[in-house]
């Protein structure tokens, strides 16, 4: 094998070998090699190619541009400018490409110092590094990840209770960010050193840390769509995938919602009152964030109630878990009908928003003001329903601006006992909030 080049490799990808040719056949092989590898069987064959290896003697070392090329295998004498040009073939940047690799079967790295002597040290710094040089960096980066937990008295990750304790520590958002950054760097180094034997002692710790990251991601709802393993290299991704599958955890299923039938059972299965309280707290927070735009006044009041519970029972995990369990039905239920006579799903959210604005203005919401506010709400919602029923309303900026002006006109000059309900200066902003609330509830408004 005089020399070969390859792109990203995977056990699932097809490896095709082509002998030396000339003319159109050679050009066709090179053109195929430059194309991206297919990610799925359905990818367009005109734009992708399964060709992953090309074996050549003195070809493709100069003037060849294939950014996806990642590995160069050398087993013949090569030096000086030709050596640098060969290295450059795998040093081009591409999406999701961390580094280029030169696999030296012949020992040409011995000629590298001579080749680099023609350039200044600044020009060539870091152009070629040995994988062996990454081993101390791998150890250092692993220690940095461990330090996140060592500072809190956790020295081992051998048991489920150790993992749960680490997840609890990551409740602090700043610590989660520190852990995430350290784990990413550790993963990058492990990706480079694997499969060398020096990397093997770090494989199991990485699996456990990946599991901790996965559980923290679920617990604190940092990524509702699941654990994105695409952030890591292929070898590390495989480690994470294998470990998660072994634990029978499905990464594509989002964290359990408080409205899911099995939520209570999932919480009950957790090993401690602290874990149960934490799971309920962050599930409730996530539910409130998801629905806040639909009914700001109602969900802000729920958020305040949650904070009160957390403050009242801080550090009392059993009592906190019980209080949150009692609070869950109210959060799940959403806004309910009351004696106002307003529809809780369409009119009440607008009433709550306008009530907030009146209170911000300093207008007391006494009985007569409340009655006026209800009538304003009914009239506004009727107008909103009529306007947004027109096909394409939410793609029509002019129609939305017309609704905005109509809301301003409706609120302008509204008085109770000679007192203005809303400040004139704030009417455009209030109208903007009303239109945004209508957009958040457009499906409900259209159905009722």
C-alpha positions in Angstrom: 0.0 0.0 0.0 2.0 3.0 -1.2 -0.3 5.5 0.5 -3.9 6.0 1.1 -6.3 8.6 2.3 -9.7 8.2 4.1 -12.5 10.3 5.3 -14.6 9.8 8.5 -14.9 6.1 9.1 -17.7 4.1 10.7 -18.3 0.3 11.0 -21.6 0.9 9.2 -20.2 2.7 6.2 -19.1 0.9 3.0 -15.4 0.8 2.3 -14.6 0.5 -1.5 -11.2 -0.1 -3.0 -10.3 1.2 -6.4 -7.2 0.3 -8.4 -5.2 2.9 -10.4 -7.0 4.1 -13.4 -6.7 7.0 -15.8 -9.0 9.4 -17.6 -12.7 9.7 -16.8 -12.7 6.6 -14.5 -10.1 8.2 -12.3 -11.9 11.5 -12.3 -15.1 9.8 -11.3 -13.5 8.1 -8.4 -12.0 11.3 -7.1 -15.3 13.1 -7.5 -17.0 10.4 -5.5 -14.4 10.6 -2.8 -14.9 14.4 -2.4 -18.7 13.9 -1.8 -20.0 13.6 1.8 -20.6 10.1 3.1 -24.4 9.2 3.2 -25.8 9.7 6.6 -28.9 7.6 5.9 -29.9 5.0 3.2 -32.3 7.6 1.7 -29.6 10.3 1.0 -29.4 11.4 -2.6 -26.8 9.2 -4.3 -26.0 12.1 -6.7 -24.8 14.3 -3.7 -23.2 11.6 -1.5 -20.9 8.6 -2.0 -20.1 5.5 0.1 -16.5 5.7 -1.1 -14.4 6.0 2.1 -10.9 4.9 1.1 -8.6 5.8 -1.9 -5.2 4.1 -2.2 -2.7 5.9 -4.4 1.0 6.1 -5.0 1.9 9.7 -5.8 -1.5 11.3 -6.4 -3.7 13.7 -4.4 -0.8 15.1 -2.4 -0.9 18.6 -4.0 -3.7 20.8 -5.2 -6.4 18.4 -3.9 -9.2 20.0 -1.9 -11.4 17.5 0.1 -12.3 19.1 3.4 -14.0 15.9 4.6 -10.8 13.9 4.3 -9.7 13.1 7.8 -7.0 10.4 7.8 -3.9 10.0 5.7 -2.0 6.7 5.8 1.7 6.8 4.7 4.0 3.9 4.0 6.6 5.3 1.6 9.5 7.8 1.8 8.2 11.4 1.7 9.9 14.6 3.0 10.3 18.3 2.8 7.6 20.3 0.9 5.9 17.1 -0.2 5.5 16.0 3.4 3.9 19.3 4.4 1.6 19.2 1.4 0.5 15.7 2.3 -0.3 16.8 5.9 -2.3 19.7 4.5 -4.6 17.2 2.7 -6.2 16.2 6.1 -5.8 19.6 7.8 -8.7 21.4 6.0 -11.6 22.4 8.2 -15.1 21.0 7.8 -18.3 20.8 9.8 -18.0 18.3 12.7 -14.4 17.7 11.9 -12.2 18.0 15.0 -8.7 17.2 13.5 -6.9 15.5 10.7 -4.9 12.4 11.3 -1.6 11.1 9.8 -1.0 7.4 10.3 2.8 7.0 9.8 3.8 3.4 8.8 7.1 4.4 7.3 8.5 6.8 9.9 8.3 10.0 7.8 7.7 12.0 10.9 11.5 11.9 11.3 11.7 14.2 8.3 9.2 16.7 9.8 11.8 18.8 11.6 13.7 19.3 8.4 10.6 20.2 6.5 9.5 22.7 9.1 12.9 24.4 9.3 12.0 26.4 6.2 9.2 28.1 8.1 9.1 30.3 11.2 8.0 28.6 14.4 4.8 30.8 14.6 3.7 29.6 11.1 3.9 25.9 11.9 3.1 25.8 15.6 0.8 22.9 16.2 0.8 21.7 12.6 1.5 18.1 13.6 1.2 16.6 17.1 1.6 13.1 18.3 -1.5 11.3 19.8 0.8 10.3 22.6 1.1 13.9 23.6 -2.6 14.0 24.2 -2.4 11.4 27.0 -1.3 13.8 29.8 -4.0 16.3 28.6 -6.6 13.5 28.8 -5.6 12.8 32.4 -5.7 16.5 33.2 -9.1 17.0 31.7 -10.5 14.0 33.5 -9.3 15.4 36.7 -11.1 18.7 36.0 -14.4 16.9 35.6 -13.8 15.0 38.8 -13.0 18.3 40.6 -16.6 19.5 40.1 -17.7 16.7 42.5 -14.6 16.4 44.7 -15.2 19.9 46.0 -18.5 18.6 47.3 -17.1 15.5 48.9 -17.9 12.9 46.2 -14.8 10.9 45.3 -16.2 7.9 43.6 -18.9 7.1 41.0 -19.4 3.4 41.7 -23.0 3.2 42.8 -26.4 4.6 41.9 -26.4 6.6 45.1 -23.1 8.2 43.9 -24.6 9.1 40.6 -27.7 10.5 42.2 -25.6 12.6 44.6 -23.7 14.1 41.6 -27.0 14.9 39.9 -28.1 16.7 43.0 -25.0 18.8 43.1 -25.6 19.9 39.5 -28.9 21.6 40.6 -26.7 24.7 40.7 -26.8 26.1 37.2 -23.3 27.5 37.4 -21.9 24.1 38.4 -23.9 22.5 35.5 -22.2 24.9 33.1 -18.8 24.1 34.6 -19.4 20.4 34.4 -20.7 20.6 30.8 -17.6 22.5 29.6 -15.2 20.1 31.5 -17.0 17.0 30.2 -16.9 18.3 26.6 -13.1 18.8 26.8 -12.6 15.4 28.4 -14.7 13.8 25.6 -12.6 15.6 22.9 -9.4 14.3 24.4 -10.7 10.8 24.7 -11.9 10.9 21.1 -8.4 11.7 20.0 -6.5 9.1 22.1 -8.9 6.1 21.6 -8.3 3.3 20.7 -4.8 3.5 22.1 -4.3 1.5 25.3 -3.6 4.6 27.3 -7.2 5.7 26.9 -8.7 2.5 28.2 -8.6 3.4 32.0 -10.8 6.5 31.1 -13.5 4.6 29.2 -15.6 3.5 32.2 -15.3 6.9 34.0 -16.4 8.6 30.9 -19.5 6.3 30.6 -20.5 7.1 34.2 -20.0 10.8 33.7 -22.0 10.6 30.5 -24.8 8.9 32.5 -24.6 11.7 35.1 -24.8 14.3 32.4 -27.8 12.5 30.9 -29.7 12.3 34.2 -28.9 16.0 35.0 -30.1 17.0 31.6 -33.4 15.2 32.2 -33.8 16.4 35.8 -33.2 20.1 35.1 -34.9 20.2 31.7 -31.9 21.9 30.1 -32.7 20.3 26.7 -36.3 19.2 26.4 -35.5 17.3 23.2 -33.2 15.0 24.9 -29.4 14.3 25.2 -27.7 15.5 22.0 -24.8 13.1 21.5 -24.0 14.7 18.1 -21.9 17.2 20.1 -19.2 14.4 20.5 -16.9 12.5 18.2 -17.9 9.2 16.7 -16.0 7.0 19.2 -17.2 8.9 22.2 -20.7 8.9 20.8 -20.6 5.1 20.6 -19.5 4.9 24.2 -22.4 7.1 25.4 -24.9 5.3 23.2 -23.8 1.8 24.3 -23.9 2.8 28.0 -27.3 4.5 27.7 -28.7 1.5 25.9 -27.3 -0.9 28.5 -29.1 1.1 31.2 -32.3 0.9 29.1 -32.6 4.7 28.8 -34.1 6.1 25.6 -32.3 9.4 24.8 -34.9 10.5 22.3 -37.8 10.5 24.7 -38.0 13.9 26.5 -38.2 14.1 30.3 -41.6 13.0 31.8 -44.1 15.8 31.9 -46.2 16.4 35.0 -49.3 15.7 32.9 -48.0 12.3 31.8 -50.0 9.4 33.3 -46.8 7.8 34.7 -45.2 10.9 36.2 -46.2 10.1 39.8 -44.9 6.6 39.4 -41.6 7.9 38.0 -41.2 10.2 41.0 -42.1 7.4 43.5 -39.4 5.2 42.0 -36.6 7.7 42.9 -34.4 6.7 45.7 -34.6 9.6 48.1 -36.9 12.4 49.2 -34.4 14.9 47.9 -34.4 13.4 44.4 -38.2 13.3 44.4 -38.5 16.9 45.5 -35.9 17.9 42.9 -37.7 16.0 40.1 -41.1 17.6 40.9 -39.6 21.1 41.4 -37.9 21.1 38.0 -40.8 19.4 36.2 -43.2 22.1 37.6 -40.7 24.9 36.5 -40.6 23.4 33.0 -44.4 23.2 32.8 -44.7 26.8 33.9 -42.1 28.0 31.3 -43.9 26.0 28.6 -47.3 27.7 29.3 -46.3 31.1 30.6 -47.0 32.8 27.2 -50.5 31.4 27.1 -51.6 32.9 30.5 -48.9 35.1 32.1 -50.9 36.2 35.1 -51.9 32.7 36.1 -48.6 31.0 35.6 -46.6 33.8 37.2 -48.8 33.3 40.3 -48.0 29.6 40.2 -44.3 30.4 40.0 -44.6 32.6 43.0 -46.4 29.9 44.9 -43.6 27.4 44.0 -40.9 29.8 45.2 -42.8 30.2 48.5 -43.0 26.4 49.0 -39.3 26.0 48.2 -38.3 28.7 50.7 -40.6 27.4 53.4 -39.3 23.9 53.3 -35.7 24.6 52.3 -33.5 21.6 53.3 -36.5 19.6 54.7 -36.7 17.1 51.9 -39.5 15.0 53.1 -41.8 17.9 53.9 -40.8 19.6 50.6 -41.6 16.5 48.6 -45.0 16.3 50.3 -45.8 20.0 49.7 -44.8 19.7 46.0 -46.9 16.6 45.6 -49.9 18.5 47.0 -49.2 21.4 44.7 -49.0 19.3 41.5 -52.8 19.0 41.0 -53.2 22.7 40.9 -50.4 23.2 38.4 -51.8 20.4 36.2 -55.3 21.7 36.3 -54.5 25.1 34.7 -56.8 28.0 35.0 -60.3 27.0 36.1 -63.7 28.6 35.7 -64.6 31.0 38.5 -67.5 33.3 39.4 -66.3 36.0 36.9 -68.2 34.3 34.1 -65.2 34.5 31.8 -64.1 31.5 29.7 -61.0 30.3 31.5 -59.3 29.2 28.3 -59.9 32.3 26.1 -61.1 35.3 28.0 -59.6 34.9 31.5 -55.9 35.1 30.2 -56.7 38.5 28.7 -58.5 39.6 31.8 -55.5 38.6 33.9 -53.1 40.5 31.6 -55.2 43.7 31.7 -55.6 43.3 35.5 -51.8 43.2 35.9 -51.5 46.4 33.8 -54.1 48.2 35.9 -52.3 47.3 39.1 -49.0 48.4 37.6 -50.7 51.8 36.9 -51.8 51.9 40.5 -55.5 51.6 39.8 -57.2 49.5 42.5 -59.3 46.7 41.1 -62.4 47.4 43.1 -65.8 45.9 42.3 -66.8 48.6 39.8 -63.4 48.5 38.1 -63.5 44.8 37.9 -66.9 44.8 36.3 -65.6 47.3 33.7 -62.5 45.2 33.1 -64.5 42.1 32.4 -66.7 43.9 29.8 -63.5 45.3 28.1 -62.1 41.8 28.0 -65.2 40.3 26.4 -65.3 43.0 23.8 -61.6 42.6 23.0 -61.7 38.8 22.7 -64.6 39.1 20.4 -62.7 41.5 18.1 -59.6 39.3 18.3 -61.5 36.2 17.3 -63.0 38.0 14.3 -59.6 39.3 13.1 -57.5 36.2 13.5 -60.2 34.0 11.8 -59.1 35.5 8.4 -56.8 33.0 6.6 -53.1 34.0 6.8 -53.6 36.6 9.6 -50.4 35.6 11.4 -48.4 36.0 8.2 -49.9 39.4 7.5 -48.0 42.2 9.3 -50.5 44.8 8.1 -53.5 42.9 9.6 -51.6 42.5 12.9 -50.8 46.2 13.0 -54.5 46.9 12.4 -55.5 44.7 15.4 -52.8 46.5 17.5 -54.3 49.9 16.7 -57.8 48.6 17.5 -56.7 47.4 20.9 -55.2 50.8 21.7 -58.4 52.5 20.6 -60.4 50.2 22.8 -58.3 50.8 25.9 -57.9 54.5 25.4 -60.0 56.6 27.7 -61.5 53.7 29.7 -62.5 55.2 33.1 -64.0 54.2 36.3 -65.2 56.9 38.7 -63.3 59.4 36.6 -60.0 57.5 36.9 -58.2 56.3 33.8 -57.7 52.5 33.9 -54.6 52.5 31.7 -51.8 55.1 31.2 -51.8 56.6 27.7 -48.0 56.3 27.4 -48.1 52.6 27.9 -51.1 51.7 25.6 -48.9 50.7 22.6 -46.9 48.3 24.9 -50.1 46.9 26.5 -51.6 46.4 23.0 -48.5 44.6 21.9 -48.8 42.2 24.9 -52.5 41.6 24.0 -51.6 40.7 20.4 -48.8 38.4 21.5 -51.2 36.7 24.0 -53.6 36.2 21.1 -50.9 34.6 19.1 -49.9 32.3 21.9 -53.6 31.2 22.2 -54.5 31.3 18.5 -55.5 27.6 18.4 -57.9 28.0 21.4 -59.4 31.2 20.1 -60.0 29.6 16.7 -61.8 26.6 18.3 -64.1 28.5 20.6 
